Amino acid sequence: MNKVTTEENKRVVLRFNKEFIERGNIEILEEIVADDFINQTAVGSVPKNVDGLIQFVTMLHKGFSGFKIDIHEQIAEKDIVATRKTIHATHTGKIMGHQATNKQVTFNVMDFVRLRDGKYIEHWGQNNIMQVIEQL
């Protein structure tokens, strides 16, 4: 087992945000998400594993385009990275029954990620995504 530094963990979280969420690159998950990953805040019927991550980001990319993620703060201690970020996008596709409006949207997100050997193993998060979708 390699000892991964907090700075390396912060870089993994940044890659997850930029490559997976912002660009929709699903292949990156093999590198940075462990097989036993659990999303502690997955809602409804969304699986709490890596399949749920793919399902959620695929849904977002069908409804929105032009993703840009601004990382405001990242704080790392031991095996946890906390991030406060803003996701900007344009509503260009159908999502949850809402037809495209071409509105610019902003999602505010705070999350905590636990990592092991440079890979996500657990996630907790708070965001306003449902409130933004309801306002479309």
N, CA, C and O of each residue as an XYZ file, in Angstrom:
544
protein
N       0.829     -1.185      0.000
C       0.000      0.000      0.000
C       0.873      1.247      0.000
O       1.753      1.389      0.849
N       0.639      2.141     -0.934
C       1.392      3.385     -1.005
C       0.756      4.438     -0.117
O      -0.468      4.520     -0.018
N       1.580      5.234      0.520
C       1.083      6.351      1.317
C       0.863      7.527      0.367
O       1.814      8.067     -0.198
N      -0.405      7.919      0.199
C      -0.760      9.019     -0.698
C      -0.890     10.284      0.142
O      -1.510     10.266      1.205
N      -0.308     11.378     -0.334
C      -0.357     12.632      0.416
C      -1.701     13.335      0.218
O      -2.449     13.030     -0.712
N      -1.985     14.272      1.104
C      -3.225     15.047      0.969
C      -3.218     15.848     -0.329
O      -4.268     16.021     -0.947
N      -2.058     16.340     -0.752
C      -1.981     17.087     -2.017
C      -2.303     16.186     -3.202
O      -2.967     16.614     -4.146
N      -1.836     14.941     -3.159
C      -2.162     13.988     -4.230
C      -3.660     13.688     -4.228
O      -4.273     13.600     -5.292
N      -4.248     13.534     -3.056
C      -5.697     13.306     -2.972
C      -6.469     14.492     -3.553
O      -7.459     14.298     -4.259
N      -6.028     15.704     -3.266
C      -6.689     16.890     -3.817
C      -6.617     16.889     -5.347
O      -7.569     17.287     -6.018
N      -5.487     16.441     -5.889
C      -5.351     16.363     -7.356
C      -6.314     15.337     -7.952
O      -6.860     15.556     -9.034
N      -6.527     14.210     -7.249
C      -7.484     13.195     -7.717
C      -8.890     13.789     -7.750
O      -9.621     13.595     -8.721
N      -9.271     14.508     -6.699
C     -10.596     15.130     -6.653
C     -10.727     16.165     -7.767
O     -11.781     16.255     -8.397
N      -9.697     16.932     -8.019
C      -9.724     17.900     -9.118
C      -9.905     17.187    -10.459
O     -10.694     17.637    -11.290
N      -9.191     16.088    -10.681
C      -9.347     15.302    -11.924
C     -10.770     14.783    -12.073
O     -11.349     14.843    -13.157
N     -11.334     14.273    -10.976
C     -12.714     13.780    -11.001
C     -13.647     14.897    -11.475
O     -14.492     14.675    -12.342
N     -13.498     16.080    -10.915
C     -14.367     17.205    -11.264
C     -14.165     17.664    -12.700
O     -15.136     17.870    -13.428
N     -12.928     17.824    -13.108
C     -12.646     18.353    -14.446
C     -12.871     17.314    -15.547
O     -13.491     17.614    -16.568
N     -12.374     16.104    -15.344
C     -12.447     15.103    -16.406
C     -13.779     14.360    -16.437
O     -14.315     14.109    -17.516
N     -14.319     14.006    -15.281
C     -15.561     13.238    -15.252
C     -16.785     14.152    -15.289
O     -17.600     14.050    -16.206
N     -16.926     15.037    -14.313
C     -18.136     15.861    -14.265
C     -18.146     16.880    -15.397
O     -19.126     16.967    -16.138
N     -17.073     17.653    -15.543
C     -17.054     18.723    -16.543
C     -17.045     18.175    -17.977
O     -17.809     18.644    -18.820
N     -16.196     17.199    -18.254
C     -16.048     16.692    -19.633
C     -16.866     15.441    -19.920
O     -17.041     15.078    -21.084
N     -17.378     14.765    -18.874
C     -18.170     13.559    -19.082
C     -17.355     12.334    -19.442
O     -17.895     11.390    -20.018
N     -16.064     12.322    -19.119
C     -15.184     11.205    -19.441
C     -15.382     10.066    -18.440
O     -14.822     10.088    -17.344
N     -16.170      9.089    -18.821
C     -16.493      7.960    -17.943
C     -15.282      7.046    -17.731
O     -15.150      6.440    -16.668
N     -14.403      6.942    -18.720
C     -13.247      6.042    -18.621
C     -12.333      6.404    -17.453
O     -11.661      5.526    -16.911
N     -12.291      7.667    -17.055
C     -11.406      8.101    -15.973
C     -11.759      7.416    -14.657
O     -10.913      7.289    -13.773
N     -13.015      6.972    -14.527
C     -13.458      6.374    -13.271
C     -12.666      5.127    -12.909
O     -12.454      4.859    -11.726
N     -12.224      4.357    -13.902
C     -11.425      3.154    -13.627
C     -10.153      3.496    -12.878
O      -9.696      2.732    -12.028
N      -9.583      4.652    -13.200
C      -8.337      5.092    -12.578
C      -8.528      5.666    -11.183
O      -7.672      5.492    -10.316
N      -9.658      6.356    -10.958
C      -9.760      7.161     -9.739
C     -10.923      6.801     -8.806
O     -11.131      7.482     -7.802
N     -11.677      5.753     -9.115
C     -12.759      5.314     -8.224
C     -12.571      3.825     -7.929
O     -12.455      3.010     -8.844
N     -12.542      3.486     -6.642
C     -12.343      2.092     -6.225
C     -13.586      1.248     -6.508
O     -14.700      1.766     -6.577
N     -13.378     -0.046     -6.669
C     -14.480     -0.977     -6.935
C     -15.511     -0.992     -5.808
O     -16.691     -1.245     -6.050
N     -15.070     -0.722     -4.580
C     -15.988     -0.757     -3.438
C     -16.516      0.637     -3.054
O     -16.972      0.841     -1.929
N     -16.451      1.580     -3.982
C     -16.935      2.951     -3.764
C     -18.398      2.967     -3.320
O     -19.221      2.197     -3.815
N     -18.707      3.868     -2.368
C     -20.089      4.075     -1.911
C     -20.385      5.570     -1.909
O     -19.666      6.352     -1.285
N     -21.452      5.964     -2.613
C     -21.929      7.352     -2.568
C     -22.984      7.419     -1.469
O     -24.114      6.966     -1.658
N     -22.622      7.973     -0.342
C     -23.501      7.995      0.823
C     -24.708      8.919      0.639
O     -25.668      8.826      1.403
N     -24.679      9.804     -0.354
C     -25.792     10.740     -0.537
C     -26.526     10.542     -1.860
O     -27.242     11.437     -2.308
N     -26.355      9.384     -2.489
C     -27.142      9.084     -3.695
C     -28.616      9.049     -3.297
O     -28.967      8.528     -2.238
N     -29.475      9.605     -4.151
C     -30.897      9.701     -3.802
C     -31.762      8.787     -4.661
O     -31.393      8.412     -5.774
N     -32.918      8.442     -4.113
C     -33.905      7.666     -4.859
C     -33.365      6.333     -5.319
O     -32.732      5.599     -4.561
N     -33.631      6.034     -6.587
C     -33.228      4.741     -7.145
C     -31.821      4.768     -7.737
O     -31.393      3.786     -8.344
N     -31.095      5.875     -7.571
C     -29.732      5.956     -8.102
C     -28.836      5.028     -7.281
O     -28.781      5.148     -6.057
N     -28.129      4.097     -7.945
C     -27.241      3.190     -7.208
C     -26.165      3.973     -6.446
O     -25.730      5.032     -6.898
N     -25.743      3.457     -5.305
C     -24.738      4.122     -4.479
C     -23.309      3.788     -4.917
O     -22.353      4.209     -4.266
N     -23.155      3.041     -6.008
C     -21.828      2.639     -6.474
C     -21.413      3.462     -7.707
O     -22.036      4.474     -8.029
N     -20.363      3.013     -8.380
C     -19.852      3.745     -9.543
C     -20.904      3.846    -10.658
O     -20.913      4.820    -11.411
N     -21.781      2.852    -10.766
C     -22.847      2.915    -11.774
C     -23.750      4.121    -11.539
O     -24.236      4.732    -12.491
N     -23.973      4.461    -10.280
C     -24.780      5.629     -9.950
C     -24.103      6.926    -10.368
O     -24.769      7.861    -10.813
N     -22.780      6.985    -10.228
C     -22.038      8.161    -10.693
C     -22.234      8.344    -12.188
O     -22.503      9.446    -12.665
N     -22.094      7.240    -12.922
C     -22.242      7.285    -14.381
C     -23.661      7.695    -14.753
O     -23.855      8.539    -15.628
N     -24.644      7.108    -14.098
C     -26.050      7.424    -14.367
C     -26.322      8.915    -14.126
O     -26.965      9.570    -14.946
N     -25.836      9.442    -13.013
C     -26.081     10.836    -12.650
C     -25.415     11.805    -13.634
O     -26.053     12.747    -14.102
N     -24.149     11.580    -13.943
C     -23.436     12.494    -14.838
C     -23.959     12.378    -16.266
O     -23.998     13.375    -16.987
N     -24.358     11.190    -16.683
C     -24.957     11.017    -18.009
C     -26.246     11.826    -18.107
O     -26.493     12.487    -19.116
N     -27.073     11.773    -17.053
C     -28.313     12.550    -17.025
C     -28.007     14.046    -17.108
O     -28.646     14.771    -17.870
N     -27.036     14.504    -16.329
C     -26.682     15.932    -16.363
C     -26.223     16.362    -17.747
O     -26.609     17.428    -18.225
N     -25.402     15.540    -18.397
C     -24.872     15.904    -19.716
C     -25.926     15.827    -20.815
O     -25.765     16.460    -21.859
N     -26.995     15.072    -20.608
C     -28.103     15.069    -21.569
C     -28.911     16.354    -21.458
O     -29.435     16.848    -22.456
N     -29.014     16.900    -20.245
C     -29.813     18.089    -20.015
C     -29.054     19.398    -20.119
O     -29.640     20.448    -20.385
N     -27.746     19.330    -19.908
C     -26.941     20.551    -19.870
C     -25.683     20.378    -20.703
O     -25.212     19.262    -20.923
N     -25.149     21.502    -21.160
C     -23.888     21.472    -21.910
C     -23.025     22.651    -21.472
O     -23.458     23.505    -20.698
N     -21.795     22.678    -21.983
C     -20.887     23.772    -21.665
C     -20.500     23.819    -20.196
O     -20.377     24.898    -19.616
N     -20.311     22.666    -19.601
C     -19.965     22.616    -18.179
C     -18.643     23.327    -17.894
O     -17.669     23.187    -18.633
N     -18.638     24.084    -16.815
C     -17.412     24.718    -16.300
C     -17.498     24.621    -14.787
O     -18.474     25.068    -14.184
N     -16.486     24.042    -14.180
C     -16.471     23.883    -12.726
C     -15.406     24.797    -12.134
O     -14.235     24.748    -12.511
N     -15.839     25.621    -11.207
C     -14.923     26.470    -10.444
C     -14.768     25.859     -9.057
O     -15.743     25.711     -8.320
N     -13.543     25.509     -8.714
C     -13.237     25.005     -7.381
C     -12.870     26.222     -6.527
O     -11.882     26.902     -6.804
N     -13.659     26.492     -5.502
C     -13.408     27.651     -4.655
C     -12.441     27.315     -3.519
O     -11.508     28.069     -3.243
N     -12.671     26.191     -2.872
C     -11.775     25.730     -1.820
C     -11.689     24.215     -1.845
O     -12.638     23.511     -2.190
N     -10.518     23.749     -1.466
C     -10.304     22.326     -1.225
C      -9.494     22.223      0.052
O      -8.435     22.838      0.179
N      -9.991     21.448      0.993
C      -9.287     21.240      2.252
C      -9.118     19.735      2.420
O     -10.076     18.972      2.302
N      -7.896     19.325      2.694
C      -7.621     17.892      2.849
C      -7.015     17.621      4.216
O      -6.140     18.344      4.692
N      -7.513     16.552      4.828
C      -6.959     16.090      6.093
C      -7.040     14.574      6.107
O      -8.092     13.996      5.833
N      -5.940     13.945      6.424
C      -5.837     12.486      6.406
C      -6.320     11.971      5.054
O      -5.727     12.297      4.026
N      -7.401     11.163      5.037
C      -7.858     10.554      3.777
C      -9.107     11.228      3.208
O      -9.753     10.667      2.323
N      -9.459     12.419      3.698
C     -10.674     13.108      3.244
C     -10.326     14.441      2.582
O      -9.474     15.191      3.060
N     -11.014     14.714      1.462
C     -10.904     16.007      0.788
C     -12.288     16.640      0.766
O     -13.253     16.037      0.296
N     -12.372     17.864      1.281
C     -13.612     18.645      1.243
C     -13.461     19.694      0.146
O     -12.419     20.339      0.027
N     -14.513     19.856     -0.654
C     -14.471     20.789     -1.773
C     -15.739     21.628     -1.809
O     -16.845     21.110     -1.651
N     -15.566     22.938     -2.021
C     -16.694     23.832     -2.298
C     -16.505     24.299     -3.721
O     -15.460     24.845     -4.076
N     -17.543     24.076     -4.549
C     -17.413     24.368     -5.973
C     -18.714     24.895     -6.539
O     -19.782     24.755     -5.944
N     -18.593     25.507     -7.713
C     -19.742     25.967     -8.483
C     -19.645     25.341     -9.863
O     -18.588     25.354    -10.494
N     -20.766     24.791    -10.325
C     -20.828     24.207    -11.665
C     -21.712     25.112    -12.514
O     -22.867     25.366    -12.172
N     -21.161     25.594    -13.620
C     -21.903     26.431    -14.563
C     -22.211     25.594    -15.801
O     -21.371     24.809    -16.242
N     -23.407     25.754    -16.363
C     -23.785     25.019    -17.576
C     -24.951     25.745    -18.244
O     -25.494     26.711    -17.709
N     -25.321     25.254    -19.424
C     -26.464     25.783    -20.167
C     -27.470     24.658    -20.364
O     -27.105     23.544    -20.739
N     -28.748     24.961    -20.108
C     -29.817     23.963    -20.232
C     -30.170     23.796    -21.714
O     -30.980     24.548    -22.255
N     -29.555     22.805    -22.360
C     -29.724     22.605    -23.805
C     -30.433     21.308    -24.170
O     -30.595     21.012    -25.354
N     -30.855     20.534    -23.188
C     -31.529     19.268    -23.480
C     -32.608     19.001    -22.451
O     -32.720     19.697    -21.441
N     -33.398     17.978    -22.730
C     -34.480     17.610    -21.814
C     -33.903     16.949    -20.564
O     -33.038     16.078    -20.642
N     -34.406     17.387    -19.411
C     -33.996     16.780    -18.153
C     -35.171     16.802    -17.189
O     -35.776     17.847    -16.950
N     -35.483     15.643    -16.641
C     -36.565     15.493    -15.670
C     -37.849     16.187    -16.131
O     -38.497     16.890    -15.355
N     -38.202     15.986    -17.384
C     -39.439     16.537    -17.927
C     -39.370     17.987    -18.376
O     -40.367     18.524    -18.858
N     -38.237     18.624    -18.234
C     -38.082     20.025    -18.630
C     -37.386     20.108    -19.994
O     -36.250     19.660    -20.146
N     -38.068     20.674    -20.965
C     -37.481     20.872    -22.292
C     -36.386     21.935    -22.217
O     -36.380     22.760    -21.302
N     -35.481     21.916    -23.160
C     -34.364     22.869    -23.190
C     -34.867     24.314    -23.173
O     -35.811     24.665    -23.880
N     -34.223     25.135    -22.359
C     -34.568     26.556    -22.256
C     -33.416     27.457    -22.688
O     -33.603     28.660    -22.870
N     -32.232     26.882    -22.852
C     -30.998     27.617    -23.129
C     -30.624     28.586    -22.016
O     -29.820     29.494    -22.226
N     -31.204     28.399    -20.830
C     -30.847     29.219    -19.665
C     -29.475     28.815    -19.147
O     -29.102     27.642    -19.165
N     -28.738     29.814    -18.689
C     -27.491     29.562    -17.964
C     -27.874     29.172    -16.542
O     -28.723     29.820    -15.929
N     -27.259     28.123    -16.015
C     -27.566     27.682    -14.654
C     -26.282     27.588    -13.838
O     -25.184     27.448    -14.377
N     -26.455     27.667    -12.538
C     -25.334     27.546    -11.608
C     -25.736     26.605    -10.488
O     -26.737     26.820     -9.806
N     -24.947     25.566    -10.308
C     -25.146     24.617     -9.226
C     -24.088     24.884     -8.160
O     -22.903     24.998     -8.471
N     -24.513     24.982     -6.919
C     -23.585     25.150     -5.801
C     -23.440     23.813     -5.103
O     -24.433     23.175     -4.751
N     -22.200     23.391     -4.903
C     -21.938     22.052     -4.382
C     -20.851     22.100     -3.303
O     -19.860     22.820     -3.423
N     -21.068     21.316     -2.257
C     -20.039     21.047     -1.259
C     -19.987     19.540     -1.088
O     -21.018     18.894     -0.901
N     -18.790     18.982     -1.153
C     -18.715     17.547     -0.939
C     -17.468     17.137     -0.175
O     -16.468     17.852     -0.114
N     -17.579     15.949      0.405
C     -16.486     15.307      1.117
C     -16.224     13.977      0.429
O     -17.150     13.216      0.151
N     -14.968     13.708      0.159
C     -14.582     12.457     -0.484
C     -13.513     11.782      0.364
O     -12.525     12.406      0.750
N     -13.721     10.510      0.648
C     -12.694      9.704      1.317
C     -11.973      8.918      0.225
O     -12.603      8.319     -0.647
N     -10.641      8.931      0.288
C      -9.832      8.239     -0.706
C      -8.940      7.195     -0.055
O      -8.550      7.320      1.106
N      -8.629      6.168     -0.824
C      -7.693      5.127     -0.408
C      -6.786      4.843     -1.594
O      -7.267      4.524     -2.681
N      -5.501      4.953     -1.398
C      -4.523      4.688     -2.461
C      -4.832      5.491     -3.723
O      -4.680      4.984     -4.834
N      -5.270      6.752     -3.553
C      -5.513      7.627     -4.693
C      -6.821      7.392     -5.419
O      -7.001      7.856     -6.545
N      -7.750      6.664     -4.778
C      -9.047      6.397     -5.412
C     -10.191      6.734     -4.472
O     -10.089      6.560     -3.258
N     -11.290      7.222     -5.055
C     -12.509      7.487     -4.283
C     -13.028      6.193     -3.681
O     -13.151      5.183     -4.374
N     -13.335      6.226     -2.369
C     -14.001      5.082     -1.765
C     -15.337      5.471     -1.138
O     -16.197      4.620     -0.915
N     -15.506      6.778     -0.851
C     -16.745      7.221     -0.226
C     -16.986      8.686     -0.563
O     -16.043      9.463     -0.710
N     -18.267      9.057     -0.683
C     -18.646     10.438     -1.000
C     -19.877     10.851     -0.206
O     -20.819     10.077     -0.035
N     -19.845     12.094      0.275
C     -21.012     12.742      0.878
C     -21.108     14.112      0.224
O     -20.082     14.753     -0.001
N     -22.314     14.578     -0.087
C     -22.417     15.889     -0.720
C     -23.720     16.603     -0.452
O     -24.726     15.995     -0.089
N     -23.677     17.911     -0.640
C     -24.838     18.788     -0.574
C     -24.797     19.656     -1.819
O     -23.740     20.173     -2.184
N     -25.947     19.820     -2.479
C     -25.990     20.674     -3.661
C     -27.395     21.216     -3.857
O     -28.339     20.799     -3.187
N     -27.516     22.147     -4.782
C     -28.821     22.746     -5.089
C     -29.313     22.338     -6.478
O     -30.090     23.061     -7.101
N     -28.866     21.192     -6.954
C     -29.217     20.761     -8.325
C     -30.728     20.618     -8.504
O     -31.260     21.065     -9.521
N     -31.426     20.017     -7.563
C     -32.876     19.857     -7.713
C     -33.592     21.202     -7.726
O     -34.553     21.375     -8.476
N     -33.151     22.149     -6.920
C     -33.772     23.484     -6.928
C     -33.553     24.179     -8.261
O     -34.456     24.845     -8.769
N     -32.365     24.031     -8.830
C     -32.079     24.640    -10.133
C     -32.974     24.014    -11.198
O     -33.547     24.736    -12.014
N     -33.108     22.698    -11.211
C     -33.931     22.022    -12.214
C     -35.397     22.441    -12.078
O     -36.082     22.634    -13.082
N     -35.874     22.582    -10.852
C     -37.255     23.018    -10.638
C     -37.523     24.421    -11.171
O     -38.672     24.758    -11.456
N     -36.492     25.239    -11.309
C     -36.656     26.620    -11.776
C     -36.535     26.751    -13.303
O     -36.637     27.857    -13.832
N     -36.323     25.653    -14.003
C     -36.171     25.729    -15.468
C     -37.489     26.051    -16.131
O     -37.554     26.155    -17.356
